[in-house]
Amino acid sequence: MNKVWISNISLRTRLSLLLTGLLAIVLIGLGSLWVKGTRASIFEEIESATRVSEQWIHVISRQAAHSPSGMEAESLLGLLQSAGRIRANALEVVDGAGQRLYLSPPPTYKQDHSAPSVFASMVEPVFTDRRIQVGDLTVLIHPDPSRATLDAWDDLCEMAIWAVAFLLVLFVGARVALDRALRPLDSLISALDRTGRGRFDIRLPVHLAPELGRLARAYNGMADRLVEAVNENVRLENDQEMARCLELLLEKERRNIARELHDELAQGITAVRALAGAIAQRSDDHLAVQLPAKSIIDVTGELQEGVRKILQHLRSTATKEVNPAIPLQTFLSLWHERNPHLSLAVDLEAGLPLVSDKINNTLLRILQEGLTNTLRHAAATKISVAFRHQDGWLELSVTDDGCGLEQGASAQAGCGLGLLGIRERMDELGGCVELVKPVSGGCRLQARLPLAQYQCNQEMTS
């Protein structure tokens, strides 16, 4: 319950109460010093009054001694009765038998009033009675600090009233001053509320107070960054929407291209294959005609397979991971069957990681281009193909023992249209391809593809 009550108190009220409480503690400390000083003052006052009383009693005792014989006691009592109380002392006279003969009347100053016993115990010193022997009589002086204590109590009550009034005025003044000083916080709270509702158009003025000025600058900076973030999100949403539209257009265009390839190219290849088959069947006795016809059948079969893969790629955007060594090995086997006069050495590393269709097709096109260029231009007799995975890179090389690069030719890929297409594919995947002249002669087509980086990009975009 107390926690709930405290939580409902405003910051201004808490600060005002804290300031008032601190000053009240200071006043209480000053009050304790005042109590100590008042105790010393009462002691000095009562002690001096007691000494005066002693001197006066000695004087009247000498006067009583000059009285007629047997009249000393009556003279002393008469003088004491006529004096009554002597300042802050009560007088008492007892005879030799201890019988009280006289006691001064009670004080008339602030009669029937007294200070609280707790306060009296704090400010009243301890006094001892004084005894003066006058003949057979004993005069007792009883120090009485009760009136001085009552005066101190009245002074304390008056000071307490003034202190309470001062604390109330201080609390109200501090509350008003804090209201004026912290009034800019109301605009900050209002701005934060509007910001929470999605409105970022408010900017706060920079106040003279350093703390409030920093708050205003921090809020204005936050609002500016929020506006930038919202605008950036809007731009991203627009870009994503545009990307989706482009993807739909591309998908539509891919389907159109697939239909055209199927209707035109695939049917033409099928017709050529059928004609070549007919020629092969009718030329059993003419090997010079039959062998080229069978080669045409094989080539058209490869073309049909290539067209089929292109159609599958155009029709489906889903990626499928395969072992790149399998299609490479299949292609090398078919190629060597058509070109048995060349010596082919193949080194394909076992346990290669799976790659997407895009990487697999790129590697296959590089191999096709390398073997085609070697067959057409190198006049080579030996060809070696190596494919391995090392340090997150896929490395494919096609090396021959042919005539090598022409004098002055560039060693970089891109000299012909085929190599230019390979370079564009590799640039898209973050790889590189180059032509190298080995020390032993010939030429080497060498390609390197950052497999791990491309797979990471694929996971991020999927």
C-alpha positions as CSV (number, residue, x, y, z in Angstrom):
1,M,0.0,0.0,0.0
2,N,2.9,2.4,0.9
3,K,4.6,1.6,-2.4
4,V,1.4,2.4,-4.3
5,W,1.0,5.7,-2.4
6,I,4.6,6.7,-3.0
7,S,4.4,5.8,-6.7
8,N,1.5,8.2,-7.1
9,I,3.5,11.2,-5.8
10,S,4.9,13.4,-8.6
11,L,8.6,14.0,-9.1
12,R,8.1,17.7,-8.2
13,T,6.4,16.8,-4.9
14,R,9.1,14.3,-4.1
15,L,11.9,16.8,-4.7
16,S,10.1,19.4,-2.6
17,L,9.6,16.9,0.3
18,L,13.2,15.9,0.0
19,L,14.4,19.5,0.2
20,T,12.1,20.3,3.1
21,G,13.1,17.2,5.0
22,L,16.8,18.0,4.6
23,L,16.2,21.5,6.0
24,A,14.1,20.0,8.8
25,I,17.0,17.7,9.8
26,V,19.3,20.8,9.8
27,L,16.8,22.6,12.1
28,I,16.6,19.6,14.4
29,G,20.4,19.6,14.6
30,L,20.4,23.3,15.4
31,G,17.7,22.6,18.0
32,S,19.9,20.1,19.8
33,L,22.7,22.7,19.9
34,W,20.2,25.2,21.3
35,V,19.1,22.7,24.0
36,K,22.8,22.2,25.0
37,G,23.3,26.0,25.2
38,T,20.0,26.5,27.2
39,R,21.1,23.9,29.8
40,A,24.4,25.8,30.3
41,S,22.5,29.1,30.5
42,I,20.1,27.7,33.1
43,F,23.0,26.4,35.2
44,E,24.7,29.8,35.2
45,E,21.5,31.6,36.0
46,I,20.5,29.4,38.9
47,E,24.1,29.1,40.2
48,S,24.5,32.8,40.3
49,A,21.1,33.3,42.0
50,T,22.2,30.7,44.6
51,R,25.4,32.5,45.4
52,V,23.5,35.8,45.8
53,S,21.1,34.1,48.2
54,E,24.0,32.8,50.2
55,Q,25.5,36.2,50.5
56,W,22.2,37.8,51.5
57,I,21.5,35.1,54.2
58,H,25.0,35.8,55.6
59,V,24.2,39.4,55.8
60,I,20.9,39.0,57.6
61,S,22.4,36.4,59.9
62,R,24.8,39.1,61.1
63,Q,22.0,41.5,61.6
64,A,20.1,38.9,63.6
65,A,23.1,38.4,65.8
66,H,22.9,42.0,67.0
67,S,19.3,41.5,68.2
68,P,18.6,41.4,72.0
69,S,19.4,38.1,73.7
70,G,17.0,35.4,72.9
71,M,15.6,37.3,69.9
72,E,18.1,36.1,67.2
73,A,15.8,33.4,65.8
74,E,12.7,35.5,65.7
75,S,14.6,38.3,64.0
76,L,16.0,35.9,61.4
77,L,12.6,34.4,60.7
78,G,11.1,37.8,60.4
79,L,13.6,38.9,57.8
80,L,13.2,35.7,55.8
81,Q,9.4,35.9,55.8
82,S,9.5,39.5,54.6
83,A,11.8,38.5,51.7
84,G,9.8,35.4,50.7
85,R,11.6,33.7,47.8
86,I,14.9,34.9,46.6
87,R,15.0,34.8,42.8
88,A,15.1,31.1,41.8
89,N,15.6,29.6,45.3
90,A,13.3,28.3,47.9
91,L,14.3,29.0,51.5
92,E,13.7,26.6,54.4
93,V,14.5,27.0,58.1
94,V,14.8,24.1,60.5
95,D,15.7,24.0,64.2
96,G,18.3,21.8,65.9
97,A,15.7,19.0,66.3
98,G,15.1,19.0,62.5
99,Q,11.6,20.6,62.8
100,R,10.7,22.9,60.0
101,L,10.1,26.5,61.2
102,Y,9.7,28.2,57.9
103,L,9.3,27.4,54.1
104,S,9.2,30.2,51.5
105,P,6.0,30.4,49.4
106,P,5.8,28.8,45.8
107,P,6.7,31.0,42.8
108,T,4.1,33.3,41.4
109,Y,5.8,33.6,38.0
110,K,3.8,31.6,35.4
111,Q,1.9,29.9,38.2
112,D,0.2,26.6,37.5
113,H,2.4,26.1,34.4
114,S,5.3,23.8,34.0
115,A,7.5,22.4,31.2
116,P,7.1,18.8,30.1
117,S,9.1,16.4,32.1
118,V,11.0,15.1,29.0
119,F,12.1,18.5,28.1
120,A,12.9,19.4,31.7
121,S,15.2,16.3,32.0
122,M,17.1,17.5,28.9
123,V,17.7,21.2,30.0
124,E,17.7,21.2,33.8
125,P,21.1,20.7,35.5
126,V,21.4,18.9,38.8
127,F,21.9,21.2,41.8
128,T,22.7,20.5,45.4
129,D,21.0,22.3,48.4
130,R,23.1,24.8,50.3
131,R,23.1,24.7,54.1
132,I,23.9,27.8,56.2
133,Q,24.1,27.5,60.0
134,V,22.8,30.5,61.9
135,G,23.1,29.8,65.7
136,D,20.8,26.9,66.5
137,L,18.9,27.3,63.2
138,T,19.8,25.8,59.8
139,V,18.8,27.7,56.6
140,L,18.4,25.5,53.5
141,I,18.6,27.0,50.0
142,H,16.9,24.9,47.4
143,P,17.8,25.9,43.9
144,D,14.7,25.8,41.7
145,P,15.3,25.9,37.8
146,S,11.6,25.2,37.0
147,R,10.8,28.8,35.9
148,A,13.9,29.1,33.8
149,T,13.0,25.7,32.2
150,L,9.4,26.9,31.5
151,D,10.8,30.0,29.8
152,A,13.0,27.8,27.7
153,W,10.1,25.6,26.8
154,D,8.0,28.6,25.8
155,D,10.8,29.9,23.6
156,L,11.2,26.5,22.0
157,C,7.4,26.3,21.2
158,E,7.6,29.7,19.6
159,M,10.7,28.7,17.6
160,A,9.0,25.5,16.5
161,I,5.9,27.4,15.3
162,W,8.2,29.7,13.2
163,A,10.2,26.7,12.0
164,V,7.1,24.8,10.9
165,A,5.8,27.9,9.1
166,F,9.2,28.4,7.4
167,L,9.2,24.7,6.3
168,L,5.7,25.1,4.9
169,V,6.7,28.2,3.0
170,L,9.8,26.4,1.8
171,F,7.9,23.4,0.6
172,V,5.4,25.6,-1.3
173,G,8.1,27.8,-2.8
174,A,10.2,24.7,-3.9
175,R,7.1,23.1,-5.4
176,V,6.4,26.3,-7.4
177,A,10.0,26.7,-8.4
178,L,10.2,23.1,-9.6
179,D,7.0,23.4,-11.5
180,R,8.5,26.3,-13.4
181,A,11.9,24.6,-13.9
182,L,10.5,21.2,-15.0
183,R,7.6,22.6,-17.1
184,P,9.6,21.7,-20.3
185,L,9.3,18.0,-19.2
186,D,5.6,18.2,-19.9
187,S,6.3,19.1,-23.6
188,L,8.8,16.2,-23.7
189,I,6.3,13.8,-22.3
190,S,3.7,15.0,-24.8
191,A,6.2,14.6,-27.6
192,L,7.1,11.1,-26.5
193,D,3.4,10.2,-26.4
194,R,2.9,11.4,-30.0
195,T,6.0,9.6,-31.0
196,G,4.7,6.4,-29.5
197,R,1.5,6.9,-31.7
198,G,3.7,7.2,-34.8
199,R,3.9,11.0,-35.1
200,F,7.5,12.2,-35.6
201,D,6.9,15.8,-36.6
202,I,7.4,17.4,-33.2
203,R,10.8,19.1,-32.4
204,L,11.5,20.4,-28.9
205,P,13.2,23.8,-28.3
206,V,16.6,23.8,-26.7
207,H,16.3,25.3,-23.1
208,L,18.9,27.3,-21.3
209,A,19.2,24.6,-18.5
210,P,22.0,22.2,-19.6
211,E,20.1,19.1,-18.6
212,L,16.9,20.0,-20.3
213,G,18.9,21.2,-23.3
214,R,20.5,17.8,-23.6
215,L,17.2,16.1,-23.3
216,A,15.7,18.2,-26.0
217,R,18.7,17.6,-28.3
218,A,18.6,13.9,-27.6
219,Y,14.9,13.7,-28.4
220,N,15.2,15.8,-31.6
221,G,18.1,13.5,-32.8
222,M,16.0,10.4,-32.0
223,A,13.0,11.8,-33.9
224,D,15.3,12.6,-36.9
225,R,16.6,9.1,-36.9
226,L,13.2,7.6,-36.6
227,V,12.0,9.7,-39.6
228,E,15.0,8.4,-41.5
229,A,14.3,4.8,-40.5
230,V,10.6,5.1,-41.4
231,N,11.5,6.6,-44.8
232,E,14.1,3.9,-45.3
233,N,11.5,1.2,-44.5
234,V,9.1,2.8,-47.0
235,R,11.8,2.7,-49.6
236,L,12.6,-0.9,-48.8
237,E,9.0,-1.8,-49.0
238,N,8.7,0.0,-52.4
239,D,11.9,-1.8,-53.6
240,Q,10.6,-5.1,-52.4
241,E,7.3,-4.5,-54.2
242,M,9.1,-3.5,-57.3
243,A,11.3,-6.6,-57.0
244,R,8.2,-8.8,-56.7
245,C,6.7,-7.2,-59.8
246,L,10.0,-7.7,-61.7
247,E,10.1,-11.3,-60.5
248,L,6.6,-11.8,-61.8
249,L,7.5,-10.2,-65.1
250,L,10.6,-12.3,-65.4
251,E,8.7,-15.4,-64.5
252,K,6.2,-14.6,-67.2
253,E,9.0,-14.0,-69.7
254,R,10.7,-17.2,-68.8
255,R,7.5,-19.1,-69.4
256,N,7.1,-17.4,-72.8
257,I,10.7,-18.3,-73.7
258,A,10.2,-21.9,-72.6
259,R,7.2,-22.2,-74.8
260,E,9.0,-20.7,-77.8
261,L,12.0,-23.1,-77.3
262,H,9.7,-26.1,-76.9
263,D,7.6,-25.2,-79.9
264,E,10.4,-24.1,-82.3
265,L,13.8,-25.4,-81.2
266,A,12.8,-28.7,-79.7
267,Q,10.6,-29.6,-82.6
268,G,13.3,-28.7,-85.1
269,I,15.9,-30.9,-83.2
270,T,13.4,-33.7,-83.2
271,A,12.9,-33.4,-87.0
272,V,16.7,-33.4,-87.6
273,R,17.1,-36.4,-85.3
274,A,14.4,-38.2,-87.2
275,L,16.0,-37.4,-90.6
276,A,19.4,-38.5,-89.4
277,G,17.9,-41.7,-88.2
278,A,16.2,-42.3,-91.5
279,I,19.5,-41.7,-93.3
280,A,21.4,-44.1,-91.0
281,Q,18.8,-46.8,-91.6
282,R,19.0,-46.5,-95.3
283,S,22.8,-46.3,-95.6
284,D,23.9,-49.7,-94.2
285,D,26.2,-50.2,-97.2
286,H,27.6,-46.6,-97.1
287,L,29.7,-46.2,-94.0
288,A,30.9,-42.8,-95.1
289,V,27.2,-41.6,-94.8
290,Q,26.1,-43.8,-91.9
291,L,28.8,-42.7,-89.4
292,P,28.1,-38.9,-89.8
293,A,24.3,-39.7,-89.6
294,K,24.9,-41.5,-86.3
295,S,27.0,-38.6,-85.0
296,I,24.2,-36.3,-85.9
297,I,21.8,-38.5,-83.9
298,D,24.2,-38.4,-80.9
299,V,24.6,-34.6,-81.2
300,T,20.9,-34.0,-81.5
301,G,20.3,-36.2,-78.5
302,E,22.7,-34.0,-76.5
303,L,20.9,-31.0,-77.9
304,Q,17.6,-32.4,-76.8
305,E,18.9,-33.1,-73.3
306,G,20.4,-29.5,-73.2
307,V,17.1,-28.0,-74.3
308,R,15.2,-30.1,-71.7
309,K,17.5,-28.8,-68.9
310,I,17.0,-25.3,-70.2
311,L,13.3,-25.7,-70.2
312,Q,13.4,-27.2,-66.7
313,H,15.5,-24.2,-65.5
314,L,13.1,-21.7,-67.1
315,R,10.0,-23.5,-65.8
316,S,11.2,-23.9,-62.2
317,T,12.9,-21.3,-59.9
318,A,13.5,-23.8,-57.1
319,T,17.1,-24.7,-56.5
320,K,18.3,-28.3,-56.2
321,E,21.6,-29.3,-54.8
322,V,23.6,-32.0,-56.6
323,N,27.1,-33.4,-56.5
324,P,29.0,-31.5,-59.3
325,A,31.3,-34.4,-60.1
326,I,28.4,-36.5,-61.4
327,P,27.3,-34.4,-64.4
328,L,31.0,-33.5,-65.1
329,Q,31.9,-37.2,-65.2
330,T,28.9,-38.0,-67.5
331,F,29.8,-35.2,-69.9
332,L,33.5,-36.2,-70.0
333,S,32.5,-39.8,-70.8
334,L,30.3,-38.8,-73.7
335,W,32.8,-36.3,-75.0
336,H,35.6,-38.9,-75.0
337,E,33.4,-41.4,-76.8
338,R,33.0,-38.8,-79.7
339,N,36.7,-37.9,-79.6
340,P,38.6,-41.2,-78.9
341,H,41.8,-39.9,-80.7
342,L,42.6,-37.6,-77.8
343,S,44.1,-38.8,-74.5
344,L,41.9,-37.7,-71.6
345,A,43.0,-37.7,-68.0
346,V,40.4,-37.0,-65.4
347,D,41.0,-36.1,-61.7
348,L,37.7,-35.6,-59.9
349,E,38.0,-35.3,-56.1
350,A,35.8,-37.6,-54.1
351,G,33.4,-36.3,-51.4
352,L,32.7,-32.9,-53.0
353,P,30.0,-30.7,-51.4
354,L,26.6,-30.4,-52.9
355,V,26.0,-27.3,-55.0
356,S,23.0,-25.6,-56.6
357,D,21.9,-26.0,-60.2
358,K,23.3,-22.6,-61.0
359,I,26.8,-23.5,-59.8
360,N,26.6,-26.9,-61.4
361,N,25.6,-25.5,-64.8
362,T,28.3,-22.9,-64.6
363,L,31.0,-25.5,-64.0
364,L,29.6,-27.6,-66.9
365,R,29.7,-24.7,-69.3
366,I,33.3,-23.9,-68.3
367,L,34.2,-27.5,-69.0
368,Q,32.4,-27.5,-72.3
369,E,34.1,-24.2,-73.4
370,G,37.5,-25.5,-72.4
371,L,37.2,-28.8,-74.3
372,T,35.7,-27.1,-77.3
373,N,38.5,-24.5,-77.6
374,T,41.1,-27.2,-77.1
375,L,39.5,-29.3,-79.9
376,R,39.2,-26.4,-82.3
377,H,42.4,-24.4,-81.8
378,A,45.0,-26.2,-79.7
379,A,45.9,-29.2,-82.0
380,A,46.5,-31.0,-78.7
381,T,46.9,-34.8,-78.2
382,K,46.5,-34.9,-74.4
383,I,44.0,-33.2,-72.2
384,S,43.7,-33.4,-68.4
385,V,40.8,-32.2,-66.3
386,A,41.0,-31.6,-62.6
387,F,38.3,-30.7,-60.2
388,R,38.7,-30.3,-56.5
389,H,37.4,-28.5,-53.4
390,Q,40.0,-26.5,-51.3
391,D,39.6,-24.0,-48.5
392,G,36.0,-23.1,-49.5
393,W,36.8,-22.8,-53.2
394,L,35.8,-25.0,-56.1
395,E,38.7,-25.3,-58.6
396,L,38.2,-26.6,-62.2
397,S,41.1,-26.7,-64.7
398,V,41.3,-27.9,-68.3
399,T,45.0,-28.4,-69.4
400,D,46.2,-29.4,-72.9
401,D,49.6,-29.9,-74.6
402,G,48.7,-28.0,-77.7
403,C,50.2,-24.9,-79.3
404,G,49.3,-22.7,-76.3
405,L,48.4,-19.0,-76.4
406,E,49.2,-17.0,-79.5
407,Q,52.0,-14.5,-79.2
408,G,50.7,-11.3,-77.7
409,A,47.3,-12.8,-76.8
410,S,45.7,-11.8,-73.5
411,A,45.8,-14.4,-70.7
412,Q,42.6,-13.1,-69.3
413,A,39.2,-14.7,-70.1
414,G,37.1,-12.7,-72.5
415,C,39.1,-13.0,-75.7
416,G,36.1,-14.7,-77.4
417,L,32.4,-14.8,-77.0
418,G,32.4,-18.2,-75.3
419,L,35.0,-17.1,-72.7
420,L,33.2,-13.8,-72.3
421,G,30.0,-15.6,-71.3
422,I,32.0,-17.7,-68.8
423,R,33.5,-14.6,-67.3
424,E,30.1,-13.0,-66.9
425,R,28.8,-16.2,-65.2
426,M,31.8,-16.2,-62.8
427,D,31.5,-12.5,-62.0
428,E,27.9,-13.1,-61.0
429,L,28.9,-15.8,-58.6
430,G,32.0,-14.0,-57.3
431,G,34.5,-16.3,-59.0
432,C,37.3,-15.8,-61.5
433,V,38.5,-17.5,-64.6
434,E,41.8,-17.1,-66.6
435,L,44.0,-18.6,-69.2
436,V,47.4,-19.7,-68.0
437,K,50.4,-20.9,-70.0
438,P,52.0,-23.8,-68.0
439,V,55.8,-24.2,-67.9
440,S,55.6,-27.5,-69.8
441,G,53.7,-25.7,-72.6
442,G,50.2,-25.8,-73.9
443,C,47.4,-23.9,-72.3
444,R,45.3,-24.2,-69.1
445,L,41.8,-22.8,-68.5
446,Q,41.5,-22.3,-64.7
447,A,38.4,-21.3,-62.8
448,R,37.9,-20.7,-59.1
449,L,34.5,-20.3,-57.4
450,P,33.9,-19.3,-53.8
451,L,31.5,-22.0,-52.8
452,A,31.0,-21.1,-49.1
453,Q,30.3,-17.4,-49.8
454,Y,27.8,-18.2,-52.5
455,Q,26.0,-20.7,-50.3
456,C,25.8,-18.2,-47.5
457,N,24.3,-15.6,-49.9
458,Q,21.8,-18.2,-51.1
459,E,20.7,-18.9,-47.5
460,M,20.3,-15.2,-46.8
461,T,18.2,-14.5,-49.9
462,S,16.0,-17.6,-49.6
